[in-house]
Amino acid sequence: MIVIENVSKRYGSFQVLEDCTTTIRRGEVVVICGRSGSGKSTLIKCINGLEPVDAGRIEVGGQDISAPSADLTALRSRIGMVFQNFELFPHLTIMQNLTLAQRKVLRRPADAAEDKALALLRRVGLTVQADKYPSQLSGGQQQRVAIARALAMDPIAMLFDEPTSALDPEMITEVLDVMVELARDGMTMLCVTHEMGFARQVAHRVIFMDEGRIVEDCSTHEFFATPRGERAQSFLAKILQHREPV
């Protein structure tokens, strides 16, 4: 589903990604973790074409998105992206947030777009919020709307960039519950997160990044049982002191 080959990227003189290579299979759930500034979010943004790569190749669903001729608009209509700060349109109702891209990008008729939106709001437990504006919802509710909006585009894969980092602790579980359900339904998912309970529960693999490199890429069991590198061991020891499993 997603192929990353020798991807590198700089911001000026700063090397944010260096020679990153991995493959995400269809239906696989992969968690990316690491210290702040290790390149996690940049890598996931490169997969969605939000950041161009300086070297290497990224292929999504058979399409080389790093090629100059890549249709990034078409790509983003097939890859759902959920950010840490929701990115909902504040001047639109929840229903309008969910139907706008369906109508404009997918050319879906208004009634079909509304039916799809209602079904997804029902799935994330927010049907009664359809006519409200984002500011009238809690952070956890807004993030569930953001997930529903991404799903409305019928994505072949979902990318999550620290989706719970901006939430109060009591709101994290309601968002993770939706993500767990997606994983169990077989959605291909790549998640930048420090929620190790979520990783233990549903991830097939864990990728650990440090200083722009992928330094660990192994099964979830292997990562938690015997992380091979000293940096991964140190990271895991510190983060598990403060975070309980989901």
Secondary structure as UniProt FT lines:
FT   STRAND          2..11
FT   TURN            12..13
FT   STRAND          14..24
FT   TURN            26..27
FT   STRAND          29..34
FT   TURN            36..37
FT   HELIX           40..47
FT   TURN            48..49
FT   STRAND          55..60
FT   TURN            61..62
FT   STRAND          63..64
FT   TURN            65..66
FT   TURN            68..69
FT   HELIX           72..76
FT   TURN            77..78
FT   STRAND          79..82
FT   TURN            84..85
FT   TURN            90..91
FT   HELIX           94..104
FT   HELIX           110..123
FT   TURN            124..125
FT   HELIX           127..129
FT   TURN            130..131
FT   HELIX           134..136
FT   HELIX           139..151
FT   TURN            152..153
FT   STRAND          157..161
FT   TURN            163..166
FT   HELIX           169..184
FT   TURN            185..186
FT   STRAND          189..192
FT   HELIX           196..202
FT   STRAND          205..210
FT   TURN            211..212
FT   STRAND          213..219
FT   HELIX           220..225
FT   HELIX           230..239
FT   TURN            240..242
//
